[in-house]
Amino acid sequence: MDMNKVEKVIISGVPLKYIESYLAEIADSIKPGGFYAGPDWEIQVVSAQDKRFRNISIPQTKVIFISDAETAEQLVQGFRIKFMSAGG
């Protein structure tokens, strides 16, 4: 990894198909292995083990943002805003 690049990791409960759809919209290219690339960034999506609470299973997806620190933070914030939801 380039020394100026950082990795920011989010473990998300958003279903993988929604994450992939969002990333396909913002990426310039999609590469094998769950990689989505923009002009100066890359995001990798990896399925993780579902989280279980008694009889409920919540999907878990690891989303890895790879870029310079400022761009990575912008991408993370955009991701969080896109998938923000109110609980109740």
C-alpha positions as CSV (number, residue, x, y, z in Angstrom):
1,M,0.0,0.0,0.0
2,D,1.2,3.5,-0.9
3,M,2.6,5.2,2.3
4,N,0.2,8.2,1.8
5,K,-2.8,5.8,1.7
6,V,-4.8,4.9,4.7
7,E,-7.5,2.2,5.2
8,K,-10.7,3.0,7.0
9,V,-12.9,0.0,7.8
10,I,-16.6,-0.1,8.5
11,I,-18.6,-3.2,9.5
12,S,-22.0,-2.5,8.0
13,G,-25.4,-4.2,8.6
14,V,-26.6,-2.9,5.3
15,P,-27.4,-5.8,2.9
16,L,-24.6,-6.4,0.4
17,K,-26.7,-5.8,-2.7
18,Y,-27.5,-2.2,-1.6
19,I,-23.8,-1.5,-0.8
20,E,-22.7,-2.9,-4.2
21,S,-25.4,-0.9,-6.0
22,Y,-24.3,2.4,-4.3
23,L,-20.6,1.7,-5.0
24,A,-21.3,0.9,-8.6
25,E,-23.0,4.4,-8.9
26,I,-20.0,6.3,-7.6
27,A,-17.1,4.2,-8.9
28,D,-15.3,4.7,-12.2
29,S,-14.5,1.0,-12.5
30,I,-15.3,-2.3,-10.8
31,K,-12.6,-5.0,-10.4
32,P,-12.9,-8.6,-9.4
33,G,-12.7,-9.4,-5.7
34,G,-15.2,-6.8,-4.6
35,F,-13.1,-3.7,-5.6
36,Y,-14.6,-0.5,-6.7
37,A,-12.3,2.3,-7.9
38,G,-12.5,6.0,-8.4
39,P,-9.9,8.5,-9.6
40,D,-7.8,8.5,-6.4
41,W,-9.5,5.9,-4.2
42,E,-10.5,2.2,-3.9
43,I,-13.1,0.5,-1.8
44,Q,-13.2,-3.2,-1.2
45,V,-16.4,-5.0,0.0
46,V,-16.1,-8.3,1.8
47,S,-18.9,-10.4,3.2
48,A,-18.4,-11.0,7.0
49,Q,-20.1,-13.5,9.3
50,D,-23.6,-12.5,10.2
51,K,-24.3,-11.1,13.6
52,R,-26.8,-13.2,15.6
53,F,-29.0,-12.0,18.4
54,R,-31.1,-14.9,19.6
55,N,-33.4,-15.7,16.6
56,I,-32.4,-12.6,14.5
57,S,-29.5,-12.7,12.0
58,I,-28.1,-9.4,10.8
59,P,-25.9,-9.4,7.7
60,Q,-22.4,-8.0,8.2
61,T,-20.3,-6.6,5.4
62,K,-16.8,-5.2,5.8
63,V,-16.2,-2.1,3.7
64,I,-12.6,-1.0,3.4
65,F,-11.9,2.5,2.1
66,I,-8.4,3.0,0.7
67,S,-7.2,6.5,-0.2
68,D,-5.4,9.5,1.2
69,A,-6.8,10.4,4.7
70,E,-9.0,13.3,3.6
71,T,-10.6,11.4,0.6
72,A,-11.1,8.3,2.7
73,E,-12.9,10.3,5.4
74,Q,-15.1,12.0,2.7
75,L,-16.0,8.5,1.3
76,V,-16.8,7.2,4.7
77,Q,-19.1,10.2,5.5
78,G,-20.8,9.8,2.2
79,F,-21.4,6.1,2.8
80,R,-22.8,6.8,6.3
81,I,-25.1,9.5,5.0
82,K,-26.4,7.2,2.2
83,F,-27.3,4.4,4.6
84,M,-28.4,6.5,7.6
85,S,-31.6,5.3,9.1
86,A,-33.6,6.2,12.1
87,G,-34.4,3.5,14.6
88,G,-37.4,3.3,16.8
